[in-house]
């Protein structure tokens, strides 16, 4: 609670005391209501509810109109729903409804119906919630009440999501987001809608879209200081990471959310986070911690009567027993949870997860018929709900079932399909299990190709290290696929600069991702309805640069038949992106410097000056610091453009990202072309060792070329890779050894030469000058390299 809120509370408490002393009941009631509002804004539900109860009692004593008392009860019910005490909220709503009639207060009745639907969702009574929400929607739609209508759409989205109709859920969520953002300018509503869309995309295993929506929600909640919404966002990000198999990140977000939920007194949220933490502890075989979390969660859910959380708690107990190697108790918990889940939402998002878990236990018991029945049901439901993660996990289980049956062809088919799906969504835990199981499945085969396949799956099953940080969430949301600490730090810094007016200079070799960084600023501006104008400096004609940048008035020069706005004017109030800033001519550098110095510009032929009101982001593949020293870029312009300089490292300095990028590109190609190509360990190691002068862009194009040239080969080792990489010629690998001291020195020398060339745009004279050698010496080194 910040100082301003604390001051407001003290001020209102003094007003309450003064009204009580002066025996002014109306003023006392209003002061109590104002104090409750302040507590609600600070997410302090208990004191808010205490003040609202006192308000309700005061209104009854004063004999105020029934509608006033009902309004107070409605407000108390909303607080109780936010606190996750749905049964008590429904009691308040029932009392409020009994006070008024639909004929005299139709809008109040509709608002009560909407809040009743929200409470019923918390109690997992989805069909009744749907009917209640439809009645409220009819009234709000007919009267054109946009605010309540937006909340109704959000409510519909939650109901249809729980019922398993994801298309309708998405349609309603997007409609509510549009109304909240553009019609109502309601930040709280925007946060809710982004969070709900994040949950929906999480269910569809689209981690990037899910993370993007949740980060938007977190950004607004942080700006507003809304701790309740921050807790919800942390919780949802934790679930995204848990589903994606990123346990460290999941635990970090769950613990943040748990702390926030404990502070604001939202018990249902506390229960959910404890269940999530128990799941992670179970997977890591920390059974004592898992049991402690589940016991605490079970007590809360039993007290609150939260059916969905009770199902999740039972599922968590089943997972714990399964990981402990106790299939019978695990199956008992899964059966109890399944019975409850079918009562709550027979077509919802929990039944198929439980059926898949039951199928796994039956497989461990070698009960093929029961396992097949449960797995078939889980697969059909997962495909209908478009839950890619659960579909893949169920196919992995079906592969194990077919192996028990001796149907090895079917087992291989299901396993490969599971791996393809899991690779496409970049899931880790289930993917590692699928790799390991398939490696064991094909290991005993005498076919050399099968043995190579087993080796490849075993290699891929080794978990990669992935750094845990909020920067990875941001990077993933903006299209960066990296685990390199320096790159993540650059992305994090860029995200912190989005809301500032700082001029940002992006530096890096061709193909490292400067445009992705720049488009972070584009997304930020477009979401706020502001312009983002991109200019390629190589296309600016030297003789017309002023007219292009600043515009002109009619008659300013021969051929100026109309008045034309310039690029700076088009970007007014937003951001201008000057790409390839290192290519500006000396004359253009001078013109741009004048504008940045004065902060004003004029259209050609115009007398009055215009104020510069744009943020400038520029990018170059050249080392402008070296260019300044060499005298072909102005130092004063460099310092004005680069208030903040962000430099992306080349791919050869972050080789740990290369396997990650290769697998991502292969996944995309496999999904597009309908066939699979994999690299053996030695092929992957060779690709990682290459210099990649064109960086990520070159890597992407090369992998696509390899994929298209691979023909019917589905597993490429180094020997089969060489003819594709070097058609009609021998591979240069032996000519440039990398082992031993000589090889390592040569590798360093090669990388320094190639880096200098890249920084200087391929200009050999400038590269030689930077390296401190002659141009002839540089050419001789290049001949050795190539």
Secondary structure, DSSP 4 states (H G I P E B T S, - for coil): --HHHHHHHHHHHHHHHHHHHTT-HHHHHHHHHHHHHHHHHTT-HHHHHHHHHHHHHHHHHHT--HHHHHHHHHHHHHHHHHTT-HHHHHHHHHHHHHH--TTT-HHHHHHHHHHHHHHHHHTT-HHHHHHHHHHHHHHHHHHT-HHHHHHHHHHHHHHHHHHT-HHHHHHHHHHHHHIIIIIS--HHHHHHHHHHHHHHHHHTT-HHHHHHHHHHHHHHHHHHT-HHHHHHHHHHHHHHHHHTT-HHHHHHHHHHHHHHHHHHT-HHHHHHHHHHHHHHHHHTT-HHHHHHHHHHHHHHHHHHT-HHHHHHHHHHHHHHHHHTT-HHHHHHHHHHHHHHHHHH-TTSSSHHHHHHHHHHHHHHTT-HHHHHHHHHHHHHHHHHTT-HHHHHHHHHHHHHHHHHHT-HHHHHHHHHHHHHHHHHHT-SHHHHHHHHHHHHHHHT---HHHHHHHHHHHHHHSPPP---SHHHHHHHHTT-----HHHHHHHHHHHHHTTS---EEEE--TTSSHHHHHHHHHHHHHHTT--EEEEEGGGS-GGGHHHHHHEE-TTSSTT--S-EE-HHHHTTTSEEEEETGGG--HHHHHHHHHHHHHSEE--BT--S-EE---EEEEEESS-HHHHHHHTSS-HHHHHHH-SEEEEPPPGGG-THHHHHHHHHHHHHHHHHHS---EE-HHHHHHHHHS--TTHHHHHHHHHHHHHHHSTT-SEE-HHHHHHHHTTTS--TTTTS--SHHHHHHHHHHHHHHHHHHHHTTT-HHHHHHHHTS-HHHHHHHHHHH-
